[in-house]
Amino acid sequence: MWKEKNFHFKYVKNILATDVTSALFLDAFMKKNLLSKKYLENLEVADLNSYKLITKWQKVRKSLQVDGRTPFVFFIGKN
């Protein structure tokens, strides 16, 4: 299928894509998400201290605001 071993290319801001069009789309998408805080909808929190998976964006936002030194609390992308 692919003759080359490495068919992904690394673009600016650590975007990994197969072509320039995809890289530009991902860059615009990430910039829009960061500015509008929509990225919280794409995250989940795995809290191993209380054996919970937090999926609601309001609670994810609250978890991000809590002290970051809490052990065994991980932020996971939903994709």
Secondary structure, 3 states (H helix, E strand, C coil): CCCCCCCCEECHHHCEECCHHHHHHHHHHHHHHHHHCHHHHHEEEEECCCCEEECCHHHHHHHHHCCCCCCCEEEEECC
